[in-house]
Amino acid sequence: MELRHLRYFIALAGSLNFTRAAERLHVTQSTLSHQIKQFEDELGMLLFDRRAKRVALTEAGEAFLQHAQRALREIDVGLGALRQDPLATTGELRIGATHTFNLGFIPGCVASFRQRHPQVRIWVDELAADQIALRLQEGALDLGIAYRPVSPGPLHFEPLYNEEMVLVVAQSHPLARRKRLRMVELHHLPMALLPDSFSTRQMLDECFRTSGATPQVMVEMNTLAPMLSLVSQTQLATIVAANAVPANAGLKIIRLDSPTPVRTPGILAAPGTQESGLSWAFSSIVRKQAFRTSLLESRQFGAGAS
């Protein structure tokens, strides 16, 4: 199937007259007739009924028409975007991100986006996941970068990768020499965790229940940096994403299994929003950044980081 086949098919379906369609396409009638026949042969079915000097769509043609029109519109939009100078693009983009992504992921994406679209104004709001979902539904945000919501509702969620969570302790902690722990071994372990209003905490609580472990949650904090700082100064442990642990912070990472806590980061958008030009351009950068992040994480664990 070639692009011209779609254009010829849609033109003829619109006029149901070979002469008028050929004039519109600036080709001869014989060329149009040949191309339509070639297209039908390739598909293995008739798209037009040509009887008694009349042209009509067959049932297959009727069924295919709206899909062909949609596909051609998307192609034309894409071609138009290619012809535009990205440096001259203007507009506004409003992004909501959870704290974890604002640590380094979002700044990297924004920096890449700015290189391509320096005239676009960008707002980044650091919000809890439920607030991101609410503001997307209200139209106050264009995109959200967060973890998979428990109930996405009407929002579109595009998963990016699976992120393994790890136990983090100070270098002086009794568990610091371990490379891996089963979740059940965290039974009665003094811990600092996010409050249970966070979806991540709810996921961890489910992992604890599955393993039969009941940790001693001694401290709850709603931001990661202070919680990791506390862990580095005490005998408390915590569970966070590996990429949230700063280098040279006096902390040790220990992998968990049975079960392994896993979160799924992704792009949240209201229906239709992800199709807009600026949102699509930023989402494309997010996908590339996410791919690099997942590769780094797999290499880190593959090297047996501790």
C-alpha positions in Angstrom: 0.0 0.0 0.0 1.3 3.4 -0.9 0.3 6.9 0.2 -1.0 7.8 -3.3 -3.4 4.9 -3.1 -5.1 6.4 0.0 -5.3 9.8 -1.7 -6.8 8.4 -4.9 -9.3 6.2 -3.0 -10.5 9.1 -0.8 -10.8 11.5 -3.8 -12.9 9.0 -5.7 -15.0 8.1 -2.7 -15.7 11.8 -2.3 -17.0 12.5 -5.8 -17.9 8.9 -7.0 -16.9 10.2 -10.4 -13.6 9.2 -12.1 -13.5 12.4 -14.3 -14.0 14.8 -11.4 -11.7 12.9 -9.1 -8.9 12.8 -11.7 -9.2 16.5 -12.3 -9.0 17.1 -8.5 -5.9 15.0 -8.3 -4.3 16.4 -11.5 -3.9 13.0 -13.1 -5.5 11.4 -16.1 -8.6 9.3 -15.7 -6.8 6.2 -17.0 -4.1 6.7 -14.4 -6.7 7.0 -11.6 -8.5 4.0 -12.8 -5.3 2.0 -13.0 -4.2 3.0 -9.5 -7.6 2.2 -7.9 -7.5 -1.2 -9.6 -4.0 -1.8 -8.4 -5.1 -0.9 -4.8 -8.0 -3.2 -5.0 -5.9 -6.1 -6.3 -3.4 -5.5 -3.4 -6.2 -5.6 -0.8 -7.9 -8.5 -2.5 -11.4 -7.0 -2.5 -13.4 -4.4 -4.5 -13.8 -0.9 -3.0 -16.0 0.5 -5.7 -18.9 -0.9 -7.6 -18.7 0.2 -11.3 -21.9 -0.8 -13.0 -24.0 1.0 -15.6 -21.6 4.0 -15.7 -22.2 4.5 -12.0 -19.6 4.4 -9.3 -20.6 3.5 -5.7 -18.7 2.3 -2.7 -19.0 -1.3 -1.8 -19.5 -2.4 1.8 -15.7 -2.9 2.1 -15.2 0.6 0.7 -17.6 2.1 3.2 -16.0 0.3 6.1 -12.5 1.4 5.0 -13.2 5.0 4.2 -13.3 6.5 7.7 -10.0 4.7 8.6 -8.3 5.9 5.4 -9.5 9.5 6.1 -8.2 9.4 9.6 -4.9 7.9 8.6 -4.4 10.5 5.8 -5.2 13.4 8.3 -2.6 12.1 10.7 0.0 11.9 7.9 -0.8 15.4 6.7 -0.5 16.8 10.2 2.9 15.0 10.5 4.1 16.3 7.2 3.0 19.8 8.3 5.0 19.5 11.5 8.1 18.4 9.6 7.9 21.6 7.4 7.6 23.9 10.5 10.7 25.4 12.0 10.7 24.0 15.6 12.8 27.0 16.8 9.9 29.3 15.8 7.2 27.3 17.6 5.4 29.2 20.3 2.9 28.4 22.9 2.6 27.2 26.5 3.0 23.8 28.1 1.8 22.9 31.6 3.3 19.8 33.2 2.6 18.1 36.5 5.2 15.8 38.0 5.7 13.9 41.3 8.7 14.7 43.5 10.7 11.7 42.3 10.6 12.8 38.7 11.4 16.4 39.5 14.7 15.4 41.1 16.4 14.9 37.7 14.1 13.3 35.1 11.9 16.3 34.4 14.8 18.9 34.3 16.5 16.8 31.7 13.4 16.5 29.6 12.7 20.2 29.9 16.3 21.1 28.9 16.0 18.9 25.8 12.7 20.4 24.9 14.0 23.9 25.3 16.8 23.2 22.8 14.2 22.3 20.2 11.5 24.9 21.2 13.1 27.8 22.9 10.0 30.1 22.4 7.6 27.8 24.3 6.8 28.8 27.9 6.8 25.8 30.3 5.3 25.5 33.7 6.2 22.5 35.9 4.2 21.9 39.1 5.4 19.4 41.6 2.3 17.7 42.9 1.1 14.5 44.5 -0.2 11.9 41.9 -3.9 12.4 42.9 -3.5 16.2 42.4 -2.0 15.7 39.0 -4.9 13.5 38.0 -7.4 16.1 39.3 -5.8 19.0 37.5 -5.5 17.1 34.2 -9.3 16.4 34.4 -9.9 20.1 35.1 -7.8 21.1 32.1 -5.2 22.9 34.3 -2.4 20.7 33.1 -1.4 19.4 29.7 0.6 16.4 30.8 1.4 14.5 34.0 4.5 12.4 34.7 3.7 10.1 37.5 3.3 6.5 38.5 0.4 4.4 37.3 -2.6 5.5 39.3 -4.7 3.0 41.2 -7.7 4.2 39.3 -6.9 6.3 36.2 -10.6 7.1 35.6 -11.0 9.0 32.3 -7.3 9.7 31.9 -5.0 8.1 29.4 -2.0 6.4 31.0 1.0 5.4 28.8 3.5 3.2 30.7 7.1 4.0 30.2 9.0 1.2 32.0 8.9 -0.9 35.2 10.9 0.6 38.1 12.2 -1.8 40.8 12.2 -0.4 44.4 15.0 -1.2 46.8 15.7 -1.2 50.5 18.0 1.6 51.6 20.0 1.7 54.8 22.9 3.6 56.2 26.4 2.0 55.7 26.5 1.2 59.5 23.2 -0.6 59.4 23.3 -4.4 60.3 21.8 -5.2 56.9 24.2 -3.1 54.9 26.3 -6.1 53.8 23.4 -7.9 52.3 23.0 -7.9 48.5 19.4 -9.1 48.5 16.6 -9.6 51.0 13.2 -11.4 50.9 10.3 -9.1 51.9 9.5 -11.4 54.8 12.9 -10.6 56.4 11.6 -7.0 56.9 9.3 -8.3 59.6 9.5 -5.9 62.6 12.3 -3.9 60.9 12.2 -0.2 62.1 11.5 1.8 59.0 10.7 5.3 57.6 8.1 5.3 54.8 5.8 7.6 52.9 2.4 8.1 54.5 -0.3 5.6 53.5 -2.1 8.3 51.4 0.6 7.8 48.7 -0.1 5.1 46.1 3.5 3.9 46.5 3.0 3.2 50.2 -0.2 1.4 49.4 1.7 -0.8 46.9 4.4 -1.5 49.5 1.8 -2.4 52.2 0.3 -4.9 49.7 3.8 -6.4 49.3 4.2 -6.7 53.0 0.9 -8.4 53.4 1.7 -10.8 50.6 5.0 -11.8 52.2 3.6 -12.0 55.7 5.9 -9.2 57.0 4.8 -6.4 59.3 7.5 -3.7 59.6 7.7 -1.2 62.4 7.0 2.1 60.7 8.6 4.5 63.2 8.6 7.6 60.9 6.4 8.8 58.1 7.6 11.6 55.8 6.0 12.9 52.6 9.2 13.8 50.8 12.1 11.6 49.8 15.1 13.8 50.3 14.6 14.4 54.1 13.6 10.7 54.5 16.8 9.5 52.9 18.8 12.0 55.0 17.2 10.6 58.1 18.0 7.0 57.1 21.7 8.0 56.5 21.9 9.2 60.1 19.9 6.5 61.9 19.3 2.7 62.0 16.0 3.1 60.1 15.5 1.6 56.7 13.3 2.8 53.9 12.2 1.6 50.4 12.5 3.9 47.4 13.3 3.7 43.7 17.0 3.1 43.2 17.4 6.3 41.1 16.1 8.4 44.0 19.2 7.5 46.1 21.9 10.2 45.7 25.5 9.2 45.1 28.0 9.5 48.0 25.2 9.9 50.5 26.4 7.2 52.9 23.6 4.9 51.9 23.5 1.2 50.8 21.0 -0.3 48.3 19.7 -3.8 48.8 17.4 -5.5 46.3 14.2 -7.1 47.4 12.2 -10.1 46.2 9.4 -12.5 47.1 7.8 -10.2 46.0 9.8 -7.5 44.3 8.2 -4.1 44.7 7.7 -2.5 41.3 6.2 0.8 40.2 5.3 1.8 36.6 6.1 5.4 35.7 4.2 6.8 32.8 2.6 9.7 31.0 -0.9 10.8 32.1 -3.1 12.9 29.8 -6.7 13.8 29.4 -8.3 12.2 26.3 -7.2 14.1 23.2 -4.5 16.1 24.9 -1.7 13.7 24.0 -2.5 14.4 20.3 -1.7 18.1 20.5 1.6 19.3 19.0 3.5 20.6 22.0 2.3 17.7 24.2 3.3 15.2 21.6 6.8 16.8 21.3 7.4 16.8 25.0 6.0 13.2 25.3 8.5 12.1 22.7 11.4 13.5 24.7 10.0 11.8 27.9 9.9 8.4 26.1 13.6 8.7 25.0 14.6 9.9 28.5 12.7 7.0 30.1 14.4 4.5 27.8 17.8 5.8 28.9 16.7 5.6 32.5 15.6 2.0 32.3 18.8 1.1 30.6 20.9 2.7 33.4 18.8 0.9 36.0 19.2 -2.5 34.3 23.0 -1.9 34.0 23.2 -0.9 37.7 21.5 -4.0 38.9 23.2 -6.1 36.3 26.6 -5.0 37.7 25.4 -6.2 41.2 25.2 -2.8 42.8 24.9 -2.7 46.5 
